[in-house]
Amino acid sequence: MEDNPCPASLVQEIRKAVGPDFKIIVDGGIRTGGDVFKCLALGADAVLIGRPYAIAAHGGRAEGVKLYTQIIAEELKEIMIMTDCRSLKDITSDKIRF
């Protein structure tokens, strides 16, 4: 059986290998604001959210996409408040537990 790690689990290793000068964009398995927070904390510069947006668009059209975006943003905002992160730059690995 092949080892298929989730993309977020590789971010720190990739960041260490490429250093701070390369942009890391994580795609795959991002579903919540918490997932966004974790990927940023692990060293990603950005995340992509594909399938949930496709589902939101299919089921709710523009309103579904708008609602999903609001949910992700609110979840991320709440986690940032709970971890005393006033900006995205404040999201660092010491804000999460492994």
N, C-alpha and C positions, 0 to 999 in steps of 0.2 A: 504494500500500500504506500502510495506517495505521501510525502509530508507537504501539506498545503497550508502554510501559516496564513493567518489573516493579515492583510496589508498593514494594519496599525501595529502589529507586533514586530514589524521590521523597520519601523521609522527610526528608532534610536540607532540601530546598527548602520543604516544607510547614512544618517546624519553624521555619525562618527567617521564613516569611510569618505564622504565627500566634503565634509567641513561646512562652514557657514556660508560659503560663496555660491552654493548651488541651491536652487529652489526645489523643495520637495512638495509634491502635490499628491495626496493620498486619495485613492479611489477604490471603493469596494467595501461594503459592509457598513457604511455610514448611514445611520437611521435616525439618530437623536442628537439633540444639542450636547448631550453628554459625550457621544462619540466624537463630535467636532472638538470639544474641549480636550479630550484625551489625545487625539491626534496632534493638536496644536501643542499640547504640553510635552509630547514625546519628541517634538522637533519639526513637525510638518509646517510648511508655510501656508498651506491651503488644503482644503478637502473638496472633493467632488461628490455630489449626491445625485445619482442617476435614476435607479429603479424606483425609489419612493416618489420622485417627481413624475415619472411616467405613470405610475399608478394614480397619483393625485390628479393628474391631468385627464386620465381616462375616466376616472370615476366622478370627478367634480369640475372638470374643465378649468377655466381660469380661476374660478372661485376656490377650487380644490388646491391648486398650486399656491394661491395666495394664503390660504389657511395653513397649509403645510409649512410654508416659509415662516409664517408668524409663530407657529409652534416651535420650530427649530430655533428661531431667534430668541423666543422667550425662555426656552430651556437653557440655552447657552447663557443668556443674561442672568438667570437665577443661579446657575452654577458659578458664574463669575462673582456674583455677590457673595455667595457662601464661602468662596475661597479668597476673598479680598483682592480680586483682580479688577482693577479699574479700567484697563484697556487690554486689547488682545496681546500686547507685548508683555503684560504681566503674567500671562499663562505660561508657566514653566513646569518642568518635571517634578519639582518639589511640591507641587499642588495636587499630585495624584499619588495613589498607593498602588503597588503592584500585587 
